[in-house]
Amino acid sequence: VAKLISPGIGTLRGKQIKAGNLSGSLILLNLAGAVALLLWATRMVRTGVEAVFGARLRDTLGPMLKSPVLAARSGMFLATLLQTATAAGLLVSGFASQQIISVTTGIIALLGADLGSAIATRLLSFDLQYLIPALILIGTAAYMATENRGWRQAGRILVGIGLLLLSLRMIGQASEPLRESSLLPVIVRTLSADASITFIVAAVTSWLFHSSVASVLLIATLAAKSLIPVDLGLDLVLGANFGGALIGAALTRSGTPAQRAVPLGNLILRGVGSIAGAIYISNVRVPLDWLGTDPALQIIHGHIAFN
């Protein structure tokens, strides 16, 4: 891979480094490290929110989920807060297993959670780079200054958000040399020529990440750097949605029938929808100007529109 990639100009530790001095393997290592930080930061935020609000959310959501309209709204709020539909889906599946809610209501709540995770992606896409040092500083101070569990978890959440925003900036910087790569156009042409391969690659990536939010943010960042066209990015987003729906179904495969039925129902609806969407946009030109003028926003708005 190092021989195939011919990077352009990159920035490392504040110094300009010529393409010849920055090998393809180092570019991929930097990019992999940035993606790993994105996944870790997403997990930090989710576990922090669960630690602070977990018990309260379970007590509050149980009665609310009995109404279909409130179930969809509650699922959307929960996934936006947790930045993942998977965790929300596991919680809702647990309610269905305990017969607190019906399977149908659980599926409705999980569809709302899918929309909530898409909204979380939009919130994280705002240009908040100037908040990174403040979030990390305040979060670290809150975590280390006291033994109070609530304050420590709040600090954990702030540090996680700061690291998440930092990882997005790192992904953009690490992928910058790929503009001059001789391998990237080959990959893009291969994916653009076969929508099914694109769909499968994105689904597997989302499965490996265990987070459709992280997958879509990565796709949007690459589109913002003009490394992939928006049409290809939308194909990847649909595949990421399919992979995201697979996660909950796999994690509950050993549960009770009611517990398995909720994520399976979501997989059928979201999965069939993503496949149909991929077929549609491969045959019909999508009016991208409806989704915004910026490539990254077009990707994220397409993700929200689908959900």
C-alpha positions in Angstrom: 0.0 0.0 0.0 2.9 2.3 0.8 4.2 2.0 -2.7 0.8 2.6 -4.3 0.0 5.8 -2.3 1.7 9.0 -3.4 0.7 11.6 -0.8 0.8 15.3 -1.3 1.6 17.9 1.3 0.7 17.1 4.9 1.2 18.8 8.2 2.7 16.9 11.1 3.6 18.5 14.4 3.1 22.0 12.9 5.8 21.4 10.2 5.3 21.1 6.5 6.4 17.7 5.3 6.8 16.8 1.6 5.0 13.9 0.1 8.2 11.9 -0.4 8.9 12.1 3.4 5.5 10.9 4.4 5.0 7.2 3.5 1.6 5.7 2.7 1.9 3.4 5.7 2.3 6.5 8.0 -0.7 8.1 6.4 -2.8 5.1 7.0 -1.5 4.8 10.6 -2.4 8.4 11.3 -5.9 7.9 9.8 -6.4 4.7 11.7 -5.4 6.3 15.0 -7.8 9.2 14.4 -10.6 6.8 13.7 -9.7 4.8 16.8 -9.9 8.0 18.9 -13.3 8.8 17.3 -14.6 5.4 18.4 -13.1 5.7 21.9 -14.5 9.2 22.4 -18.0 8.1 21.3 -17.9 5.3 23.8 -16.7 7.6 26.5 -19.7 9.9 26.0 -22.2 7.0 25.9 -20.9 5.3 29.0 -20.7 8.6 30.9 -24.4 9.4 30.0 -25.4 5.9 31.0 -23.6 6.1 34.3 -25.2 9.5 35.2 -28.7 9.1 33.8 -29.1 5.3 33.3 -31.3 4.4 36.3 -33.3 7.6 35.9 -33.9 7.0 32.2 -35.1 3.5 32.9 -37.6 4.7 35.5 -38.8 7.5 33.3 -38.9 5.8 29.9 -40.8 2.7 31.0 -44.2 4.4 31.3 -43.6 6.8 28.4 -42.9 4.0 26.0 -46.4 2.6 26.3 -47.7 5.3 23.9 -46.5 4.9 20.2 -46.1 8.7 19.7 -44.3 9.1 23.0 -42.2 6.0 22.3 -40.9 7.4 19.0 -40.2 10.8 20.7 -38.5 9.1 23.7 -36.4 6.9 21.5 -35.2 9.9 19.5 -34.3 11.8 22.6 -32.5 8.8 24.2 -30.4 8.2 21.1 -29.5 11.8 20.7 -28.4 11.9 24.3 -26.4 8.7 24.1 -25.2 9.4 20.5 -26.0 5.9 19.5 -29.2 4.0 18.5 -27.7 0.7 19.6 -27.6 1.5 23.3 -31.2 2.9 23.1 -32.3 -0.2 21.2 -30.9 -2.6 23.9 -32.7 -0.6 26.6 -36.0 -0.7 24.7 -35.5 -4.4 23.9 -35.1 -5.0 27.7 -38.5 -3.3 28.3 -40.1 -5.6 25.7 -38.5 -8.7 27.2 -40.0 -7.7 30.6 -43.4 -7.1 28.9 -43.4 -3.4 30.0 -44.0 -2.5 26.4 -45.2 -4.4 23.3 -42.9 -5.4 20.6 -44.6 -3.1 18.1 -44.1 -0.1 20.4 -40.5 -1.2 20.9 -39.9 -1.1 17.2 -41.5 2.3 16.9 -39.2 3.6 19.7 -36.2 2.1 18.0 -37.1 3.8 14.7 -37.2 7.1 16.7 -33.8 6.2 18.1 -32.5 5.8 14.6 -33.6 9.4 13.8 -32.1 10.5 17.1 -28.7 9.1 16.3 -28.8 10.9 12.9 -29.6 14.2 14.7 -26.7 13.5 17.0 -24.5 13.2 13.9 -25.7 16.7 12.8 -25.0 18.2 16.2 -21.4 16.8 16.2 -20.8 18.2 12.7 -21.0 21.8 13.8 -17.7 23.7 13.7 -16.9 23.6 17.4 -13.1 23.3 17.1 -12.5 26.2 19.4 -14.3 24.4 22.2 -11.9 21.4 22.2 -9.3 22.7 24.7 -12.0 24.1 27.0 -14.0 20.9 27.0 -11.0 18.8 27.7 -9.7 21.2 30.4 -13.0 21.6 32.2 -13.9 17.9 31.9 -10.5 16.8 33.3 -10.7 19.3 36.2 -14.3 18.1 37.1 -13.1 14.5 37.0 -10.0 15.0 39.1 -11.2 17.6 41.6 -13.7 15.5 43.4 -14.8 12.0 44.3 -18.4 12.7 43.6 -19.6 10.2 41.1 -22.0 12.6 39.3 -19.3 15.3 38.8 -16.7 12.7 37.7 -19.0 11.3 35.0 -20.0 14.8 33.9 -16.3 15.4 33.4 -15.9 12.2 31.5 -18.7 13.3 29.1 -17.1 16.7 28.5 -13.7 15.1 27.8 -15.3 12.5 25.5 -17.0 15.3 23.5 -13.7 17.2 23.3 -11.9 14.1 22.1 -14.6 13.4 19.6 -14.3 16.8 18.1 -10.5 16.5 18.1 -10.7 13.1 16.4 -12.8 14.6 13.5 -10.1 17.3 13.0 -7.4 14.6 13.1 -9.2 12.6 10.5 -9.4 15.6 8.2 -5.7 16.4 8.7 -4.6 12.7 8.3 -6.6 12.3 5.1 -5.3 15.5 3.5 -2.3 13.8 1.8 -4.7 11.3 0.2 -5.7 14.1 -2.3 -2.5 13.3 -4.2 -2.7 9.5 -3.9 -2.6 7.4 -7.0 -4.5 4.6 -5.2 -7.5 6.6 -4.0 -8.9 7.4 -7.5 -8.8 3.6 -8.2 -10.7 2.8 -5.0 -13.3 5.6 -5.7 -13.8 4.4 -9.3 -14.2 0.8 -8.1 -16.8 1.7 -5.5 -18.6 4.2 -7.8 -18.9 1.5 -10.5 -20.5 -1.1 -8.2 -23.2 0.1 -5.7 -23.4 -3.3 -4.1 -19.7 -3.4 -3.2 -20.1 0.1 -1.8 -23.1 -0.9 0.3 -21.4 -4.0 1.7 -18.1 -2.1 2.5 -20.1 0.6 4.4 -22.2 -2.0 6.2 -19.2 -4.0 7.3 -17.4 -0.8 8.4 -20.4 0.3 10.5 -20.5 -3.2 12.0 -16.8 -3.1 12.9 -17.2 0.3 14.4 -20.3 -0.7 16.2 -21.5 2.8 15.6 -23.3 4.3 12.6 -22.7 7.7 14.0 -18.9 7.2 13.8 -19.2 5.8 10.3 -21.3 8.7 9.0 -19.0 11.2 10.6 -16.1 9.6 8.9 -17.8 9.6 5.5 -18.8 13.2 5.9 -15.2 14.2 6.8 -13.9 12.5 3.7 -16.5 14.2 1.6 -15.6 17.6 3.1 -12.0 17.0 2.0 -13.3 16.1 -1.6 -11.8 12.6 -1.2 -15.1 11.0 -2.2 -17.9 12.4 -4.3 -21.2 13.1 -2.5 -23.1 10.5 -4.6 -20.7 7.8 -3.4 -21.0 9.1 0.1 -24.7 8.7 0.1 -24.3 5.1 -1.0 -21.9 4.6 1.9 -24.4 6.2 4.3 -27.1 3.8 3.3 -24.8 0.9 3.8 -23.8 2.3 7.2 -27.4 2.4 8.2 -27.8 -1.3 7.3 -24.7 -2.2 9.3 -26.0 -0.1 12.2 -29.3 -2.0 12.2 -27.4 -5.3 12.2 -25.6 -4.5 15.5 -28.7 -4.6 17.7 -30.0 -7.8 16.1 -26.6 -9.5 16.7 -26.2 -8.3 20.3 -29.7 -9.7 21.3 -29.5 -13.0 19.4 -29.4 -15.0 22.7 -32.2 -13.0 24.4 -35.9 -13.8 24.8 -38.2 -13.9 21.7 -39.6 -10.5 22.6 -36.2 -9.0 23.1 -34.9 -10.3 19.8 -38.1 -9.2 17.9 -37.5 -5.5 18.5 -34.1 -5.1 16.8 -35.1 -7.7 14.2 -38.1 -5.6 13.3 -35.9 -2.5 13.1 -33.4 -4.4 10.9 -36.2 -5.5 8.5 -37.6 -1.9 8.2 -34.3 0.0 8.2 -32.5 -2.7 6.2 -35.0 -3.0 3.5 -35.3 0.8 3.4 -31.5 1.2 3.0 -31.4 -1.4 0.2 -34.3 0.3 -1.6 -32.7 3.6 -1.1 -29.4 2.4 -2.6 -31.1 1.0 -5.6 -33.0 4.2 -6.1 -30.1 6.6 -5.9 -28.0 4.3 -8.2 -30.7 4.7 -10.9 -32.0 8.2 -10.2 -29.9 11.4 -9.8 -30.5 12.8 -6.4 -31.0 16.6 -6.3 -28.1 17.3 -4.0 -28.8 21.0 -3.8 -31.8 20.1 -1.6 -29.5 18.7 1.0 -27.3 21.8 1.2 -24.3 23.4 -0.5 -21.5 21.8 1.6 -20.6 18.2 0.7 -20.3 17.2 4.4 -23.7 18.6 5.2 -25.2 16.9 2.1 -24.0 13.6 3.5 -25.4 14.2 7.0 -28.7 15.7 5.8 -29.1 12.7 3.5 -28.6 10.5 6.5 -31.2 12.4 8.5 -33.7 12.4 5.6 -33.4 8.6 5.2 -34.1 8.0 8.9 
